[in-house]
Amino acid sequence: MSEPAVKITKKDNFNTLYDLVSNAGLDTETETRLHDFIDHEIDLINQRAEKSKNYQAAHKADGDAMTDTIMEVLRDADVPMTVADIVGKVIDSTPQKVVYRLGKLFKDNSITKETKSVKVEGSPARKVTFYSAI
């Protein structure tokens, strides 16, 4: 078996270019200009990474608030609820956002889920998943 491929990033490429410029025997002015350019590009990469990390942290905190709201809705419910029921009770939610958080809650053993076949008059039976708090 072969070793897994190592991902070479843009930052790695700029660091390699920096070393090449340093060892290329260029005149001082050209070498300084290229080093400044490479340093600037690496700084931009670092700024984008920091901005992305802050953005993800902010959205993770928002997601936690919705997860808490979903748990409250499930705890207050007398009967198991479907995704559509939960979406109807959680403000600014979508089925995708709710399903994602329900999956995390199920994985953490905070909720249970049960799939049942439901028959609606005039249409074929379909499977529906019901969620409830533990």
BELGINOR-V708414 format. One record per residue. SS is DSSP state (H for helix, E for strand, C for the rest). PSI is psi in whole degrees, 0 to 359 (* if undefined). BURIAL is + if it has 24 or more other C-alpha atoms within 12 Angstrom, else -. Layout:
ss:SS psi:PSI burial:BURIAL
ss:SS psi:PSI burial:BURIAL
This chain:
ss:C psi:145 burial:-
ss:C psi:157 burial:-
ss:C psi:147 burial:-
ss:C psi:143 burial:-
ss:C psi:137 burial:-
ss:C psi:128 burial:-
ss:C psi:124 burial:-
ss:C psi:121 burial:-
ss:C psi:169 burial:-
ss:H psi:321 burial:-
ss:H psi:319 burial:-
ss:H psi:317 burial:-
ss:H psi:319 burial:-
ss:H psi:322 burial:+
ss:H psi:323 burial:-
ss:H psi:317 burial:-
ss:H psi:322 burial:-
ss:H psi:314 burial:+
ss:H psi:320 burial:-
ss:H psi:317 burial:-
ss:H psi:321 burial:+
ss:H psi:327 burial:-
ss:H psi:8 burial:-
ss:C psi:348 burial:-
ss:C psi:32 burial:-
ss:C psi:162 burial:-
ss:C psi:156 burial:-
ss:H psi:319 burial:-
ss:H psi:314 burial:-
ss:H psi:317 burial:-
ss:H psi:316 burial:-
ss:H psi:316 burial:-
ss:H psi:315 burial:-
ss:H psi:321 burial:+
ss:H psi:318 burial:+
ss:H psi:317 burial:-
ss:H psi:313 burial:-
ss:H psi:317 burial:+
ss:H psi:319 burial:-
ss:H psi:316 burial:-
ss:H psi:320 burial:-
ss:H psi:320 burial:+
ss:H psi:319 burial:-
ss:H psi:319 burial:-
ss:H psi:316 burial:-
ss:H psi:321 burial:-
ss:H psi:317 burial:-
ss:H psi:320 burial:-
ss:H psi:318 burial:-
ss:H psi:317 burial:-
ss:H psi:319 burial:-
ss:H psi:319 burial:-
ss:H psi:318 burial:-
ss:H psi:319 burial:-
ss:H psi:314 burial:-
ss:H psi:321 burial:-
ss:H psi:319 burial:-
ss:H psi:317 burial:-
ss:H psi:331 burial:-
ss:H psi:321 burial:-
ss:H psi:319 burial:-
ss:H psi:318 burial:-
ss:H psi:324 burial:-
ss:H psi:324 burial:-
ss:H psi:318 burial:-
ss:H psi:322 burial:+
ss:H psi:317 burial:+
ss:H psi:319 burial:-
ss:H psi:318 burial:+
ss:H psi:318 burial:+
ss:H psi:319 burial:+
ss:H psi:316 burial:-
ss:H psi:316 burial:+
ss:H psi:323 burial:+
ss:H psi:324 burial:-
ss:H psi:344 burial:-
ss:C psi:140 burial:-
ss:C psi:332 burial:-
ss:C psi:159 burial:-
ss:C psi:148 burial:+
ss:E psi:151 burial:+
ss:C psi:171 burial:+
ss:H psi:317 burial:+
ss:H psi:321 burial:-
ss:H psi:317 burial:+
ss:H psi:317 burial:+
ss:H psi:323 burial:+
ss:H psi:338 burial:-
ss:H psi:345 burial:+
ss:C psi:120 burial:+
ss:C psi:142 burial:-
ss:C psi:30 burial:-
ss:C psi:159 burial:+
ss:C psi:161 burial:-
ss:H psi:322 burial:-
ss:H psi:316 burial:-
ss:H psi:320 burial:+
ss:H psi:314 burial:+
ss:H psi:318 burial:+
ss:H psi:312 burial:-
ss:H psi:325 burial:+
ss:H psi:322 burial:+
ss:H psi:317 burial:-
ss:H psi:317 burial:-
ss:H psi:322 burial:+
ss:H psi:318 burial:-
ss:H psi:326 burial:-
ss:C psi:3 burial:-
ss:C psi:35 burial:-
ss:C psi:338 burial:-
ss:E psi:166 burial:+
ss:E psi:157 burial:+
ss:E psi:147 burial:+
ss:E psi:129 burial:-
ss:E psi:128 burial:-
ss:E psi:153 burial:-
ss:E psi:123 burial:-
ss:E psi:131 burial:-
ss:C psi:119 burial:-
ss:C psi:134 burial:-
ss:C psi:130 burial:-
ss:C psi:0 burial:-
ss:C psi:161 burial:-
ss:C psi:160 burial:-
ss:C psi:147 burial:-
ss:E psi:156 burial:-
ss:E psi:134 burial:-
ss:E psi:138 burial:-
ss:E psi:131 burial:-
ss:E psi:137 burial:+
ss:E psi:146 burial:+
ss:E psi:153 burial:+
ss:E psi:150 burial:+
ss:C psi:* burial:-
